[in-house]
């Protein structure tokens, strides 16, 4: 299934995935926010991936360097 999704992304030039970077996924406010983002994304036909930096600038940079935000 992954290969099919990859092929579709290449043809459409869009993965249909929205990456969301948050500082702390244990925070209740962050959970509500990400739930809202996910609900809106699903309604619009997108999927989400949540990236948690845990307040660590190095980990945050790793997410960006791994192209977590360059899928669309």
PyMOL Python script that loads the backbone (N, CA, C, O; Angstrom):
from pymol import cmd

cmd.read_pdbstr("""\
ATOM      1  N   UNK A   1       0.821  -1.193   0.000  1.00  0.00           N
ATOM      2  CA  UNK A   1       0.000   0.000   0.000  1.00  0.00           C
ATOM      3  C   UNK A   1       0.865   1.256   0.000  1.00  0.00           C
ATOM      4  O   UNK A   1       0.498   2.256  -0.617  1.00  0.00           O
ATOM      5  N   UNK A   2       2.004   1.217   0.681  1.00  0.00           N
ATOM      6  CA  UNK A   2       2.881   2.380   0.722  1.00  0.00           C
ATOM      7  C   UNK A   2       3.348   2.751  -0.673  1.00  0.00           C
ATOM      8  O   UNK A   2       3.397   3.932  -1.015  1.00  0.00           O
ATOM      9  N   UNK A   3       3.692   1.757  -1.487  1.00  0.00           N
ATOM     10  CA  UNK A   3       4.165   2.045  -2.834  1.00  0.00           C
ATOM     11  C   UNK A   3       3.064   2.696  -3.659  1.00  0.00           C
ATOM     12  O   UNK A   3       3.346   3.589  -4.459  1.00  0.00           O
ATOM     13  N   UNK A   4       1.817   2.271  -3.485  1.00  0.00           N
ATOM     14  CA  UNK A   4       0.712   2.894  -4.206  1.00  0.00           C
ATOM     15  C   UNK A   4       0.559   4.351  -3.797  1.00  0.00           C
ATOM     16  O   UNK A   4       0.357   5.215  -4.650  1.00  0.00           O
ATOM     17  N   UNK A   5       0.651   4.631  -2.508  1.00  0.00           N
ATOM     18  CA  UNK A   5       0.538   6.005  -2.023  1.00  0.00           C
ATOM     19  C   UNK A   5       1.678   6.851  -2.568  1.00  0.00           C
ATOM     20  O   UNK A   5       1.480   8.012  -2.927  1.00  0.00           O
ATOM     21  N   UNK A   6       2.868   6.272  -2.629  1.00  0.00           N
ATOM     22  CA  UNK A   6       4.015   6.998  -3.180  1.00  0.00           C
ATOM     23  C   UNK A   6       3.806   7.298  -4.659  1.00  0.00           C
ATOM     24  O   UNK A   6       4.098   8.404  -5.115  1.00  0.00           O
ATOM     25  N   UNK A   7       3.312   6.341  -5.397  1.00  0.00           N
ATOM     26  CA  UNK A   7       3.065   6.537  -6.822  1.00  0.00           C
ATOM     27  C   UNK A   7       2.000   7.604  -7.042  1.00  0.00           C
ATOM     28  O   UNK A   7       2.147   8.457  -7.917  1.00  0.00           O
ATOM     29  N   UNK A   8       0.938   7.560  -6.260  1.00  0.00           N
ATOM     30  CA  UNK A   8      -0.120   8.561  -6.390  1.00  0.00           C
ATOM     31  C   UNK A   8       0.414   9.959  -6.084  1.00  0.00           C
ATOM     32  O   UNK A   8       0.060  10.924  -6.762  1.00  0.00           O
ATOM     33  N   UNK A   9       1.264  10.068  -5.064  1.00  0.00           N
ATOM     34  CA  UNK A   9       1.839  11.365  -4.713  1.00  0.00           C
ATOM     35  C   UNK A   9       2.687  11.909  -5.851  1.00  0.00           C
ATOM     36  O   UNK A   9       2.686  13.113  -6.106  1.00  0.00           O
ATOM     37  N   UNK A  10       3.408  11.034  -6.533  1.00  0.00           N
ATOM     38  CA  UNK A  10       4.245  11.478  -7.647  1.00  0.00           C
ATOM     39  C   UNK A  10       3.383  11.970  -8.806  1.00  0.00           C
ATOM     40  O   UNK A  10       3.705  12.979  -9.434  1.00  0.00           O
ATOM     41  N   UNK A  11       2.294  11.265  -9.089  1.00  0.00           N
ATOM     42  CA  UNK A  11       1.424  11.646 -10.196  1.00  0.00           C
ATOM     43  C   UNK A  11       0.687  12.941  -9.876  1.00  0.00           C
ATOM     44  O   UNK A  11       0.612  13.842 -10.711  1.00  0.00           O
ATOM     45  N   UNK A  12       0.143  13.030  -8.661  1.00  0.00           N
ATOM     46  CA  UNK A  12      -0.635  14.206  -8.270  1.00  0.00           C
ATOM     47  C   UNK A  12       0.245  15.367  -7.811  1.00  0.00           C
ATOM     48  O   UNK A  12      -0.235  16.491  -7.664  1.00  0.00           O
ATOM     49  N   UNK A  13       1.531  15.097  -7.584  1.00  0.00           N
ATOM     50  CA  UNK A  13       2.464  16.083  -7.030  1.00  0.00           C
ATOM     51  C   UNK A  13       1.996  16.586  -5.666  1.00  0.00           C
ATOM     52  O   UNK A  13       2.251  17.728  -5.282  1.00  0.00           O
ATOM     53  N   UNK A  14       1.313  15.711  -4.953  1.00  0.00           N
ATOM     54  CA  UNK A  14       0.844  16.005  -3.602  1.00  0.00           C
ATOM     55  C   UNK A  14       0.680  14.692  -2.856  1.00  0.00           C
ATOM     56  O   UNK A  14       0.166  13.716  -3.402  1.00  0.00           O
ATOM     57  N   UNK A  15       1.122  14.675  -1.604  1.00  0.00           N
ATOM     58  CA  UNK A  15       1.009  13.453  -0.826  1.00  0.00           C
ATOM     59  C   UNK A  15      -0.328  13.340  -0.120  1.00  0.00           C
ATOM     60  O   UNK A  15      -0.729  12.245   0.275  1.00  0.00           O
ATOM     61  N   UNK A  16      -1.027  14.462   0.043  1.00  0.00           N
ATOM     62  CA  UNK A  16      -2.269  14.438   0.803  1.00  0.00           C
ATOM     63  C   UNK A  16      -2.023  14.360   2.294  1.00  0.00           C
ATOM     64  O   UNK A  16      -2.927  14.033   3.062  1.00  0.00           O
ATOM     65  N   UNK A  17      -0.792  14.663   2.709  1.00  0.00           N
ATOM     66  CA  UNK A  17      -0.418  14.586   4.121  1.00  0.00           C
ATOM     67  C   UNK A  17      -0.031  15.980   4.602  1.00  0.00           C
ATOM     68  O   UNK A  17       0.698  16.708   3.929  1.00  0.00           O
ATOM     69  N   UNK A  18      -0.534  16.332   5.780  1.00  0.00           N
ATOM     70  CA  UNK A  18      -0.161  17.591   6.428  1.00  0.00           C
ATOM     71  C   UNK A  18       0.633  17.251   7.680  1.00  0.00           C
ATOM     72  O   UNK A  18       0.141  16.533   8.550  1.00  0.00           O
ATOM     73  N   UNK A  19       1.848  17.755   7.778  1.00  0.00           N
ATOM     74  CA  UNK A  19       2.677  17.543   8.965  1.00  0.00           C
ATOM     75  C   UNK A  19       2.468  18.707   9.927  1.00  0.00           C
ATOM     76  O   UNK A  19       2.456  19.870   9.522  1.00  0.00           O
ATOM     77  N   UNK A  20       2.305  18.378  11.201  1.00  0.00           N
ATOM     78  CA  UNK A  20       2.094  19.385  12.242  1.00  0.00           C
ATOM     79  C   UNK A  20       3.184  19.207  13.288  1.00  0.00           C
ATOM     80  O   UNK A  20       3.306  18.136  13.882  1.00  0.00           O
ATOM     81  N   UNK A  21       3.970  20.242  13.514  1.00  0.00           N
ATOM     82  CA  UNK A  21       5.028  20.187  14.518  1.00  0.00           C
ATOM     83  C   UNK A  21       4.538  20.870  15.792  1.00  0.00           C
ATOM     84  O   UNK A  21       4.172  22.045  15.774  1.00  0.00           O
ATOM     85  N   UNK A  22       4.536  20.122  16.899  1.00  0.00           N
ATOM     86  CA  UNK A  22       4.142  20.680  18.187  1.00  0.00           C
ATOM     87  C   UNK A  22       5.293  20.543  19.168  1.00  0.00           C
ATOM     88  O   UNK A  22       6.190  19.721  18.981  1.00  0.00           O
ATOM     89  N   UNK A  23       5.260  21.357  20.214  1.00  0.00           N
ATOM     90  CA  UNK A  23       6.333  21.342  21.205  1.00  0.00           C
ATOM     91  C   UNK A  23       6.162  20.242  22.243  1.00  0.00           C
ATOM     92  O   UNK A  23       7.149  19.690  22.730  1.00  0.00           O
ATOM     93  N   UNK A  24       4.907  19.916  22.590  1.00  0.00           N
ATOM     94  CA  UNK A  24       4.671  18.972  23.687  1.00  0.00           C
ATOM     95  C   UNK A  24       3.328  18.293  23.500  1.00  0.00           C
ATOM     96  O   UNK A  24       2.286  18.932  23.651  1.00  0.00           O
ATOM     97  N   UNK A  25       3.337  17.012  23.175  1.00  0.00           N
ATOM     98  CA  UNK A  25       2.075  16.322  22.938  1.00  0.00           C
ATOM     99  C   UNK A  25       1.380  15.870  24.224  1.00  0.00           C
ATOM    100  O   UNK A  25       0.305  15.274  24.163  1.00  0.00           O
ATOM    101  N   UNK A  26       1.975  16.143  25.382  1.00  0.00           N
ATOM    102  CA  UNK A  26       1.320  15.787  26.643  1.00  0.00           C
ATOM    103  C   UNK A  26       0.463  16.934  27.173  1.00  0.00           C
ATOM    104  O   UNK A  26      -0.286  16.756  28.134  1.00  0.00           O
ATOM    105  N   UNK A  27       0.568  18.089  26.563  1.00  0.00           N
ATOM    106  CA  UNK A  27      -0.195  19.260  26.959  1.00  0.00           C
ATOM    107  C   UNK A  27      -1.630  19.120  26.449  1.00  0.00           C
ATOM    108  O   UNK A  27      -1.846  18.820  25.274  1.00  0.00           O
ATOM    109  N   UNK A  28      -2.617  19.337  27.337  1.00  0.00           N
ATOM    110  CA  UNK A  28      -4.029  19.185  26.959  1.00  0.00           C
ATOM    111  C   UNK A  28      -4.416  20.138  25.829  1.00  0.00           C
ATOM    112  O   UNK A  28      -5.178  19.770  24.936  1.00  0.00           O
ATOM    113  N   UNK A  29      -3.893  21.354  25.871  1.00  0.00           N
ATOM    114  CA  UNK A  29      -4.206  22.315  24.819  1.00  0.00           C
ATOM    115  C   UNK A  29      -3.678  21.825  23.469  1.00  0.00           C
ATOM    116  O   UNK A  29      -4.360  21.941  22.451  1.00  0.00           O
ATOM    117  N   UNK A  30      -2.469  21.280  23.466  1.00  0.00           N
ATOM    118  CA  UNK A  30      -1.882  20.773  22.226  1.00  0.00           C
ATOM    119  C   UNK A  30      -2.710  19.611  21.685  1.00  0.00           C
ATOM    120  O   UNK A  30      -2.883  19.486  20.473  1.00  0.00           O
ATOM    121  N   UNK A  31      -3.216  18.769  22.565  1.00  0.00           N
ATOM    122  CA  UNK A  31      -4.052  17.647  22.135  1.00  0.00           C
ATOM    123  C   UNK A  31      -5.335  18.140  21.481  1.00  0.00           C
ATOM    124  O   UNK A  31      -5.743  17.616  20.445  1.00  0.00           O
ATOM    125  N   UNK A  32      -5.967  19.134  22.072  1.00  0.00           N
ATOM    126  CA  UNK A  32      -7.186  19.700  21.484  1.00  0.00           C
ATOM    127  C   UNK A  32      -6.893  20.341  20.135  1.00  0.00           C
ATOM    128  O   UNK A  32      -7.660  20.186  19.185  1.00  0.00           O
ATOM    129  N   UNK A  33      -5.783  21.058  20.060  1.00  0.00           N
ATOM    130  CA  UNK A  33      -5.416  21.721  18.820  1.00  0.00           C
ATOM    131  C   UNK A  33      -5.159  20.691  17.714  1.00  0.00           C
ATOM    132  O   UNK A  33      -5.665  20.834  16.600  1.00  0.00           O
ATOM    133  N   UNK A  34      -4.382  19.669  18.020  1.00  0.00           N
ATOM    134  CA  UNK A  34      -4.068  18.681  16.990  1.00  0.00           C
ATOM    135  C   UNK A  34      -5.313  17.896  16.586  1.00  0.00           C
ATOM    136  O   UNK A  34      -5.442  17.507  15.425  1.00  0.00           O
ATOM    137  N   UNK A  35      -6.227  17.657  17.519  1.00  0.00           N
ATOM    138  CA  UNK A  35      -7.488  16.998  17.157  1.00  0.00           C
ATOM    139  C   UNK A  35      -8.274  17.861  16.181  1.00  0.00           C
ATOM    140  O   UNK A  35      -8.840  17.352  15.214  1.00  0.00           O
ATOM    141  N   UNK A  36      -8.309  19.168  16.431  1.00  0.00           N
ATOM    142  CA  UNK A  36      -9.008  20.084  15.529  1.00  0.00           C
ATOM    143  C   UNK A  36      -8.370  20.132  14.159  1.00  0.00           C
ATOM    144  O   UNK A  36      -9.064  20.141  13.142  1.00  0.00           O
ATOM    145  N   UNK A  37      -7.056  20.162  14.131  1.00  0.00           N
ATOM    146  CA  UNK A  37      -6.333  20.165  12.853  1.00  0.00           C
ATOM    147  C   UNK A  37      -6.623  18.883  12.091  1.00  0.00           C
ATOM    148  O   UNK A  37      -6.884  18.909  10.888  1.00  0.00           O
ATOM    149  N   UNK A  38      -6.577  17.761  12.798  1.00  0.00           N
ATOM    150  CA  UNK A  38      -6.831  16.476  12.151  1.00  0.00           C
ATOM    151  C   UNK A  38      -8.258  16.390  11.623  1.00  0.00           C
ATOM    152  O   UNK A  38      -8.479  15.900  10.516  1.00  0.00           O
ATOM    153  N   UNK A  39      -9.224  16.859  12.402  1.00  0.00           N
ATOM    154  CA  UNK A  39     -10.623  16.838  11.952  1.00  0.00           C
ATOM    155  C   UNK A  39     -10.799  17.649  10.670  1.00  0.00           C
ATOM    156  O   UNK A  39     -11.441  17.195   9.723  1.00  0.00           O
ATOM    157  N   UNK A  40     -10.220  18.860  10.646  1.00  0.00           N
ATOM    158  CA  UNK A  40     -10.329  19.723   9.467  1.00  0.00           C
ATOM    159  C   UNK A  40      -9.610  19.102   8.269  1.00  0.00           C
ATOM    160  O   UNK A  40     -10.107  19.155   7.143  1.00  0.00           O
ATOM    161  N   UNK A  41      -8.448  18.517   8.516  1.00  0.00           N
ATOM    162  CA  UNK A  41      -7.687  17.897   7.434  1.00  0.00           C
ATOM    163  C   UNK A  41      -8.451  16.714   6.842  1.00  0.00           C
ATOM    164  O   UNK A  41      -8.551  16.585   5.622  1.00  0.00           O
ATOM    165  N   UNK A  42      -8.985  15.860   7.696  1.00  0.00           N
ATOM    166  CA  UNK A  42      -9.734  14.703   7.209  1.00  0.00           C
ATOM    167  C   UNK A  42     -10.956  15.137   6.405  1.00  0.00           C
ATOM    168  O   UNK A  42     -11.277  14.537   5.379  1.00  0.00           O
ATOM    169  N   UNK A  43     -11.625  16.169   6.870  1.00  0.00           N
ATOM    170  CA  UNK A  43     -12.797  16.678   6.160  1.00  0.00           C
ATOM    171  C   UNK A  43     -12.418  17.191   4.772  1.00  0.00           C
ATOM    172  O   UNK A  43     -13.212  17.110   3.835  1.00  0.00           O
ATOM    173  N   UNK A  44     -11.211  17.713   4.648  1.00  0.00           N
ATOM    174  CA  UNK A  44     -10.732  18.231   3.366  1.00  0.00           C
ATOM    175  C   UNK A  44     -10.027  17.162   2.523  1.00  0.00           C
ATOM    176  O   UNK A  44      -9.525  17.462   1.440  1.00  0.00           O
ATOM    177  N   UNK A  45      -9.989  15.923   3.013  1.00  0.00           N
ATOM    178  CA  UNK A  45      -9.382  14.841   2.251  1.00  0.00           C
ATOM    179  C   UNK A  45      -7.901  14.632   2.485  1.00  0.00           C
ATOM    180  O   UNK A  45      -7.236  13.963   1.694  1.00  0.00           O
ATOM    181  N   UNK A  46      -7.377  15.193   3.558  1.00  0.00           N
ATOM    182  CA  UNK A  46      -5.962  15.035   3.890  1.00  0.00           C
ATOM    183  C   UNK A  46      -5.788  14.150   5.113  1.00  0.00           C
ATOM    184  O   UNK A  46      -6.722  13.943   5.888  1.00  0.00           O
ATOM    185  N   UNK A  47      -4.586  13.636   5.273  1.00  0.00           N
ATOM    186  CA  UNK A  47      -4.194  12.927   6.481  1.00  0.00           C
ATOM    187  C   UNK A  47      -3.163  13.773   7.206  1.00  0.00           C
ATOM    188  O   UNK A  47      -2.556  14.665   6.613  1.00  0.00           O
ATOM    189  N   UNK A  48      -2.964  13.494   8.492  1.00  0.00           N
ATOM    190  CA  UNK A  48      -1.983  14.266   9.251  1.00  0.00           C
ATOM    191  C   UNK A  48      -0.917  13.361   9.844  1.00  0.00           C
ATOM    192  O   UNK A  48      -1.134  12.175  10.093  1.00  0.00           O
ATOM    193  N   UNK A  49       0.231  13.961  10.058  1.00  0.00           N
ATOM    194  CA  UNK A  49       1.280  13.329  10.848  1.00  0.00           C
ATOM    195  C   UNK A  49       1.680  14.366  11.896  1.00  0.00           C
ATOM    196  O   UNK A  49       1.961  15.519  11.573  1.00  0.00           O
ATOM    197  N   UNK A  50       1.699  13.938  13.141  1.00  0.00           N
ATOM    198  CA  UNK A  50       2.030  14.833  14.240  1.00  0.00           C
ATOM    199  C   UNK A  50       3.484  14.607  14.621  1.00  0.00           C
ATOM    200  O   UNK A  50       3.894  13.480  14.902  1.00  0.00           O
ATOM    201  N   UNK A  51       4.259  15.680  14.629  1.00  0.00           N
ATOM    202  CA  UNK A  51       5.672  15.630  14.980  1.00  0.00           C
ATOM    203  C   UNK A  51       5.851  16.353  16.311  1.00  0.00           C
ATOM    204  O   UNK A  51       5.549  17.542  16.414  1.00  0.00           O
ATOM    205  N   UNK A  52       6.333  15.658  17.319  1.00  0.00           N
ATOM    206  CA  UNK A  52       6.482  16.198  18.664  1.00  0.00           C
ATOM    207  C   UNK A  52       7.954  16.505  18.931  1.00  0.00           C
ATOM    208  O   UNK A  52       8.789  15.602  18.920  1.00  0.00           O
ATOM    209  N   UNK A  53       8.275  17.789  19.173  1.00  0.00           N
ATOM    210  CA  UNK A  53       9.676  18.150  19.383  1.00  0.00           C
ATOM    211  C   UNK A  53      10.117  18.042  20.838  1.00  0.00           C
ATOM    212  O   UNK A  53      11.312  18.078  21.129  1.00  0.00           O
ATOM    213  N   UNK A  54       9.157  17.908  21.753  1.00  0.00           N
ATOM    214  CA  UNK A  54       9.460  17.785  23.190  1.00  0.00           C
ATOM    215  C   UNK A  54      10.317  18.958  23.682  1.00  0.00           C
ATOM    216  O   UNK A  54      11.174  18.782  24.548  1.00  0.00           O
ATOM    217  N   UNK A  55      10.086  20.136  23.138  1.00  0.00           N
ATOM    218  CA  UNK A  55      10.828  21.349  23.489  1.00  0.00           C
ATOM    219  C   UNK A  55      12.321  21.229  23.183  1.00  0.00           C
ATOM    220  O   UNK A  55      13.132  21.947  23.767  1.00  0.00           O
ATOM    221  N   UNK A  56      12.684  20.335  22.279  1.00  0.00           N
ATOM    222  CA  UNK A  56      14.085  20.106  21.938  1.00  0.00           C
ATOM    223  C   UNK A  56      14.372  20.691  20.551  1.00  0.00           C
ATOM    224  O   UNK A  56      13.911  20.144  19.548  1.00  0.00           O
ATOM    225  N   UNK A  57      15.126  21.794  20.480  1.00  0.00           N
ATOM    226  CA  UNK A  57      15.402  22.415  19.182  1.00  0.00           C
ATOM    227  C   UNK A  57      16.119  21.480  18.206  1.00  0.00           C
ATOM    228  O   UNK A  57      15.918  21.573  16.996  1.00  0.00           O
ATOM    229  N   UNK A  58      16.945  20.589  18.725  1.00  0.00           N
ATOM    230  CA  UNK A  58      17.651  19.646  17.857  1.00  0.00           C
ATOM    231  C   UNK A  58      16.675  18.660  17.228  1.00  0.00           C
ATOM    232  O   UNK A  58      16.758  18.369  16.035  1.00  0.00           O
ATOM    233  N   UNK A  59      15.751  18.149  18.033  1.00  0.00           N
ATOM    234  CA  UNK A  59      14.747  17.223  17.516  1.00  0.00           C
ATOM    235  C   UNK A  59      13.840  17.922  16.507  1.00  0.00           C
ATOM    236  O   UNK A  59      13.467  17.344  15.486  1.00  0.00           O
ATOM    237  N   UNK A  60      13.494  19.166  16.805  1.00  0.00           N
ATOM    238  CA  UNK A  60      12.681  19.952  15.871  1.00  0.00           C
ATOM    239  C   UNK A  60      13.407  20.111  14.534  1.00  0.00           C
ATOM    240  O   UNK A  60      12.804  19.937  13.475  1.00  0.00           O
ATOM    241  N   UNK A  61      14.679  20.436  14.581  1.00  0.00           N
ATOM    242  CA  UNK A  61      15.467  20.570  13.354  1.00  0.00           C
ATOM    243  C   UNK A  61      15.548  19.242  12.610  1.00  0.00           C
ATOM    244  O   UNK A  61      15.521  19.220  11.379  1.00  0.00           O
ATOM    245  N   UNK A  62      15.646  18.135  13.345  1.00  0.00           N
ATOM    246  CA  UNK A  62      15.677  16.811  12.718  1.00  0.00           C
ATOM    247  C   UNK A  62      14.402  16.555  11.918  1.00  0.00           C
ATOM    248  O   UNK A  62      14.466  16.034  10.804  1.00  0.00           O
ATOM    249  N   UNK A  63      13.243  16.916  12.476  1.00  0.00           N
ATOM    250  CA  UNK A  63      11.978  16.729  11.750  1.00  0.00           C
ATOM    251  C   UNK A  63      12.015  17.496  10.435  1.00  0.00           C
ATOM    252  O   UNK A  63      11.626  16.970   9.392  1.00  0.00           O
ATOM    253  N   UNK A  64      12.476  18.722  10.486  1.00  0.00           N
ATOM    254  CA  UNK A  64      12.503  19.549   9.282  1.00  0.00           C
ATOM    255  C   UNK A  64      13.526  19.007   8.291  1.00  0.00           C
ATOM    256  O   UNK A  64      13.250  18.948   7.093  1.00  0.00           O
ATOM    257  N   UNK A  65      14.699  18.612   8.770  1.00  0.00           N
ATOM    258  CA  UNK A  65      15.727  18.070   7.884  1.00  0.00           C
ATOM    259  C   UNK A  65      15.308  16.760   7.230  1.00  0.00           C
ATOM    260  O   UNK A  65      15.764  16.442   6.132  1.00  0.00           O
ATOM    261  N   UNK A  66      14.449  16.003   7.890  1.00  0.00           N
ATOM    262  CA  UNK A  66      13.977  14.750   7.335  1.00  0.00           C
ATOM    263  C   UNK A  66      12.830  14.977   6.354  1.00  0.00           C
ATOM    264  O   UNK A  66      12.166  14.033   5.927  1.00  0.00           O
ATOM    265  N   UNK A  67      12.612  16.221   6.010  1.00  0.00           N
ATOM    266  CA  UNK A  67      11.586  16.597   5.041  1.00  0.00           C
ATOM    267  C   UNK A  67      10.175  16.272   5.508  1.00  0.00           C
ATOM    268  O   UNK A  67       9.290  16.016   4.691  1.00  0.00           O
ATOM    269  N   UNK A  68       9.962  16.283   6.827  1.00  0.00           N
ATOM    270  CA  UNK A  68       8.622  16.037   7.336  1.00  0.00           C
ATOM    271  C   UNK A  68       7.630  17.058   6.803  1.00  0.00           C
ATOM    272  O   UNK A  68       6.432  16.786   6.727  1.00  0.00           O
ATOM    273  N   UNK A  69       8.129  18.236   6.434  1.00  0.00           N
ATOM    274  CA  UNK A  69       7.237  19.288   5.984  1.00  0.00           C
ATOM    275  C   UNK A  69       7.333  19.545   4.484  1.00  0.00           C
ATOM    276  O   UNK A  69       6.873  20.581   4.006  1.00  0.00           O
ATOM    277  N   UNK A  70       7.914  18.630   3.750  1.00  0.00           N
ATOM    278  CA  UNK A  70       8.049  18.806   2.312  1.00  0.00           C
ATOM    279  C   UNK A  70       7.316  17.716   1.526  1.00  0.00           C
ATOM    280  O   UNK A  70       7.676  17.424   0.386  1.00  0.00           O
ATOM    281  N   UNK A  71       6.305  17.125   2.125  1.00  0.00           N
ATOM    282  CA  UNK A  71       5.573  16.044   1.466  1.00  0.00           C
ATOM    283  C   UNK A  71       4.499  16.537   0.529  1.00  0.00           C
ATOM    284  O   UNK A  71       4.122  15.822  -0.400  1.00  0.00           O
ATOM    285  N   UNK A  72       3.996  17.733   0.743  1.00  0.00           N
ATOM    286  CA  UNK A  72       2.857  18.194  -0.062  1.00  0.00           C
ATOM    287  C   UNK A  72       3.303  18.881  -1.319  1.00  0.00           C
ATOM    288  O   UNK A  72       2.470  19.328  -2.108  1.00  0.00           O
TER     289      UNK A  72
END
""", "prot")
cmd.dss("prot")
cmd.show_as("cartoon", "prot")
cmd.util.cbc("prot")
cmd.orient("prot")
